[in-house]
Amino acid sequence: MEPPPQRHSMPAAPLLVTSLDGVVHLVLDSVIATCDTGRYPAACGATFIPAALTEPDGSTDCPLCRARPLTQR
């Protein structure tokens, strides 16, 4: 019997998430998938509550999120 095929993990992708105050932050998809507190840590270091049922682009981009590369957390 052959072993199951190896799964290749894909790099975490950054997603745009709008906070309650309308600021767009970058968050790793792996963080969103494992977050159980309702608060997301963003690339800028801020922890925020996402706005419900909004389009990805809010009114303002977070300049710190755009300036910092995302890494796996």
NUTIZA-109144 format. One record per atom (N, C-alpha, C): atom name; residue in one letter; x, z, y. Coordinates in nm, 3 decimals, decimal comma, always signed. Layout:
REC  lolo  lumgu  px  pz  py
REC  CA  a  X  Z  Y
...
This chain:
REC  lolo  lumgu  px  pz  py
REC  N  m  +0,085  +0,000  -0,118
REC  CA  m  +0,000  +0,000  +0,000
REC  C  m  +0,090  +0,000  +0,125
REC  N  e  +0,056  -0,084  +0,220
REC  CA  e  +0,136  -0,096  +0,343
REC  C  e  +0,092  +0,010  +0,444
REC  N  p  +0,188  +0,060  +0,525
REC  CA  p  +0,151  +0,155  +0,630
REC  C  p  +0,068  +0,084  +0,738
REC  N  p  -0,013  +0,160  +0,810
REC  CA  p  -0,093  +0,096  +0,916
REC  C  p  -0,002  +0,040  +1,025
REC  N  p  -0,046  -0,064  +1,093
REC  CA  p  +0,037  -0,124  +1,198
REC  C  p  +0,061  -0,024  +1,311
REC  N  q  +0,178  -0,034  +1,372
REC  CA  q  +0,213  +0,053  +1,484
REC  C  q  +0,131  +0,013  +1,606
REC  N  r  +0,083  +0,112  +1,676
REC  CA  r  +0,015  +0,085  +1,803
REC  C  r  +0,118  +0,093  +1,913
REC  N  h  +0,116  -0,006  +1,997
REC  CA  h  +0,208  -0,005  +2,111
REC  C  h  +0,134  +0,054  +2,229
REC  N  s  +0,191  +0,157  +2,284
REC  CA  s  +0,124  +0,219  +2,398
REC  C  s  +0,148  +0,135  +2,523
REC  N  m  +0,043  +0,118  +2,598
REC  CA  m  +0,053  +0,043  +2,723
REC  C  m  +0,090  +0,139  +2,834
REC  N  p  +0,163  +0,092  +2,933
REC  CA  p  +0,195  +0,179  +3,045
REC  C  p  +0,068  +0,218  +3,120
REC  N  a  +0,070  +0,337  +3,175
REC  CA  a  -0,046  +0,384  +3,250
REC  C  a  -0,067  +0,298  +3,373
REC  N  a  -0,190  +0,260  +3,395
REC  CA  a  -0,223  +0,174  +3,509
REC  C  a  -0,276  +0,258  +3,624
REC  N  p  -0,238  +0,224  +3,746
REC  CA  p  -0,293  +0,296  +3,860
REC  C  p  -0,432  +0,243  +3,895
REC  N  l  -0,521  +0,334  +3,928
REC  CA  l  -0,656  +0,297  +3,968
REC  C  l  -0,681  +0,349  +4,109
REC  N  l  -0,765  +0,279  +4,183
REC  CA  l  -0,805  +0,323  +4,314
REC  C  l  -0,928  +0,411  +4,300
REC  N  v  -0,922  +0,531  +4,355
REC  CA  v  -1,034  +0,625  +4,348
REC  C  v  -1,062  +0,676  +4,488
REC  N  t  -1,187  +0,670  +4,529
REC  CA  t  -1,226  +0,717  +4,662
REC  C  t  -1,265  +0,864  +4,655
REC  N  s  -1,207  +0,943  +4,745
REC  CA  s  -1,240  +1,086  +4,751
REC  C  s  -1,368  +1,107  +4,831
REC  N  l  -1,419  +1,229  +4,828
REC  CA  l  -1,542  +1,260  +4,901
REC  C  l  -1,532  +1,230  +5,050
REC  N  d  -1,410  +1,241  +5,106
REC  CA  d  -1,394  +1,215  +5,249
REC  C  d  -1,366  +1,069  +5,281
REC  N  g  -1,376  +0,979  +5,180
REC  CA  g  -1,362  +0,836  +5,202
REC  C  g  -1,221  +0,782  +5,197
REC  N  v  -1,124  +0,865  +5,156
REC  CA  v  -0,985  +0,821  +5,146
REC  C  v  -0,962  +0,766  +5,005
REC  N  v  -0,895  +0,651  +4,998
REC  CA  v  -0,865  +0,588  +4,870
REC  C  v  -0,730  +0,636  +4,821
REC  N  h  -0,728  +0,698  +4,702
REC  CA  h  -0,606  +0,747  +4,641
REC  C  h  -0,575  +0,666  +4,515
REC  N  l  -0,448  +0,664  +4,477
REC  CA  l  -0,406  +0,604  +4,350
REC  C  l  -0,396  +0,713  +4,245
REC  N  v  -0,459  +0,689  +4,130
REC  CA  v  -0,460  +0,785  +4,020
REC  C  v  -0,433  +0,707  +3,892
REC  N  l  -0,354  +0,763  +3,802
REC  CA  l  -0,328  +0,698  +3,674
REC  C  l  -0,453  +0,699  +3,587
REC  N  d  -0,477  +0,590  +3,516
REC  CA  d  -0,593  +0,585  +3,428
REC  C  d  -0,585  +0,691  +3,319
REC  N  s  -0,463  +0,725  +3,275
REC  CA  s  -0,447  +0,829  +3,173
REC  C  s  -0,485  +0,966  +3,227
REC  N  v  -0,466  +0,989  +3,356
REC  CA  v  -0,506  +1,116  +3,418
REC  C  v  -0,659  +1,123  +3,423
REC  N  i  -0,722  +1,014  +3,461
REC  CA  i  -0,867  +1,011  +3,467
REC  C  i  -0,928  +1,034  +3,329
REC  N  a  -0,868  +0,973  +3,228
REC  CA  a  -0,920  +0,985  +3,092
REC  C  a  -0,911  +1,128  +3,037
REC  N  t  -0,814  +1,204  +3,083
REC  CA  t  -0,794  +1,338  +3,030
REC  C  t  -0,838  +1,449  +3,125
REC  N  c  -0,884  +1,413  +3,242
REC  CA  c  -0,925  +1,512  +3,341
REC  C  c  -1,059  +1,573  +3,300
REC  N  d  -1,063  +1,705  +3,290
REC  CA  d  -1,189  +1,770  +3,255
REC  C  d  -1,234  +1,870  +3,361
REC  N  t  -1,167  +1,870  +3,475
REC  CA  t  -1,202  +1,965  +3,581
REC  C  t  -1,284  +1,901  +3,693
REC  N  g  -1,290  +1,768  +3,695
REC  CA  g  -1,361  +1,699  +3,802
REC  C  g  -1,276  +1,679  +3,926
REC  N  r  -1,152  +1,724  +3,921
REC  CA  r  -1,058  +1,706  +4,032
REC  C  r  -0,940  +1,624  +3,979
REC  N  y  -0,903  +1,522  +4,054
REC  CA  y  -0,797  +1,432  +4,010
REC  C  y  -0,670  +1,453  +4,091
REC  N  p  -0,554  +1,457  +4,024
REC  CA  p  -0,427  +1,458  +4,098
REC  C  p  -0,389  +1,314  +4,132
REC  N  a  -0,359  +1,290  +4,258
REC  CA  a  -0,325  +1,156  +4,305
REC  C  a  -0,174  +1,140  +4,314
REC  N  a  -0,130  +1,018  +4,338
REC  CA  a  +0,013  +0,987  +4,350
REC  C  a  +0,077  +1,064  +4,465
REC  N  c  +0,000  +1,094  +4,569
REC  CA  c  +0,054  +1,164  +4,686
REC  C  c  +0,071  +1,313  +4,662
REC  N  g  +0,017  +1,364  +4,552
REC  CA  g  +0,025  +1,506  +4,523
REC  C  g  -0,104  +1,580  +4,554
REC  N  a  -0,195  +1,515  +4,624
REC  CA  a  -0,323  +1,579  +4,655
REC  C  a  -0,409  +1,586  +4,530
REC  N  t  -0,488  +1,691  +4,521
REC  CA  t  -0,590  +1,702  +4,417
REC  C  t  -0,723  +1,691  +4,488
REC  N  f  -0,809  +1,601  +4,442
REC  CA  f  -0,933  +1,575  +4,515
REC  C  f  -1,049  +1,554  +4,420
REC  N  i  -1,168  +1,566  +4,476
REC  CA  i  -1,292  +1,539  +4,402
REC  C  i  -1,333  +1,396  +4,436
REC  N  p  -1,355  +1,312  +4,336
REC  CA  p  -1,393  +1,174  +4,366
REC  C  p  -1,538  +1,165  +4,413
REC  N  a  -1,563  +1,068  +4,497
REC  CA  a  -1,699  +1,041  +4,542
REC  C  a  -1,774  +0,972  +4,430
REC  N  a  -1,895  +1,011  +4,407
REC  CA  a  -1,975  +0,953  +4,299
REC  C  a  -2,036  +0,820  +4,340
REC  N  l  -2,037  +0,727  +4,246
REC  CA  l  -2,105  +0,599  +4,263
REC  C  l  -2,063  +0,523  +4,388
REC  N  t  -1,933  +0,517  +4,413
REC  CA  t  -1,885  +0,441  +4,528
REC  C  t  -1,801  +0,323  +4,480
REC  N  e  -1,785  +0,228  +4,566
REC  CA  e  -1,693  +0,118  +4,540
REC  C  e  -1,552  +0,175  +4,545
REC  N  p  -1,454  +0,113  +4,477
REC  CA  p  -1,318  +0,166  +4,479
REC  C  p  -1,257  +0,178  +4,617
REC  N  d  -1,293  +0,091  +4,707
REC  CA  d  -1,229  +0,099  +4,838
REC  C  d  -1,313  +0,178  +4,937
REC  N  g  -1,259  +0,290  +4,979
REC  CA  g  -1,326  +0,374  +5,079
REC  C  g  -1,291  +0,325  +5,217
REC  N  s  -1,297  +0,414  +5,313
REC  CA  s  -1,274  +0,374  +5,452
REC  C  s  -1,127  +0,373  +5,490
REC  N  t  -1,043  +0,451  +5,422
REC  CA  t  -0,903  +0,465  +5,460
REC  C  t  -0,815  +0,474  +5,336
REC  N  d  -0,705  +0,400  +5,333
REC  CA  d  -0,609  +0,413  +5,224
REC  C  d  -0,518  +0,531  +5,252
REC  N  c  -0,486  +0,608  +5,150
REC  CA  c  -0,391  +0,718  +5,164
REC  C  c  -0,251  +0,658  +5,176
REC  N  p  -0,183  +0,677  +5,289
REC  CA  p  -0,051  +0,616  +5,306
REC  C  p  +0,053  +0,675  +5,211
REC  N  l  +0,037  +0,801  +5,174
REC  CA  l  +0,133  +0,862  +5,081
REC  C  l  +0,117  +0,807  +4,940
REC  N  c  -0,006  +0,783  +4,898
REC  CA  c  -0,028  +0,724  +4,766
REC  C  c  +0,032  +0,584  +4,759
REC  N  r  +0,015  +0,507  +4,864
REC  CA  r  +0,067  +0,370  +4,864
REC  C  r  +0,219  +0,368  +4,867
REC  N  a  +0,281  +0,472  +4,921
REC  CA  a  +0,426  +0,476  +4,934
REC  C  a  +0,497  +0,530  +4,811
REC  N  r  +0,427  +0,605  +4,726
REC  CA  r  +0,490  +0,670  +4,610
REC  C  r  +0,453  +0,597  +4,482
REC  N  p  +0,553  +0,574  +4,398
REC  CA  p  +0,522  +0,513  +4,268
REC  C  p  +0,456  +0,616  +4,177
REC  N  l  +0,364  +0,570  +4,095
REC  CA  l  +0,299  +0,657  +4,000
REC  C  l  +0,384  +0,676  +3,877
REC  N  t  +0,387  +0,794  +3,825
REC  CA  t  +0,456  +0,821  +3,699
REC  C  t  +0,361  +0,894  +3,608
REC  N  q  +0,386  +0,887  +3,480
REC  CA  q  +0,303  +0,957  +3,382
REC  C  q  +0,311  +1,106  +3,408
REC  N  r  +0,197  +1,174  +3,410
REC  CA  r  +0,195  +1,319  +3,434
REC  C  r  +0,159  +1,391  +3,309
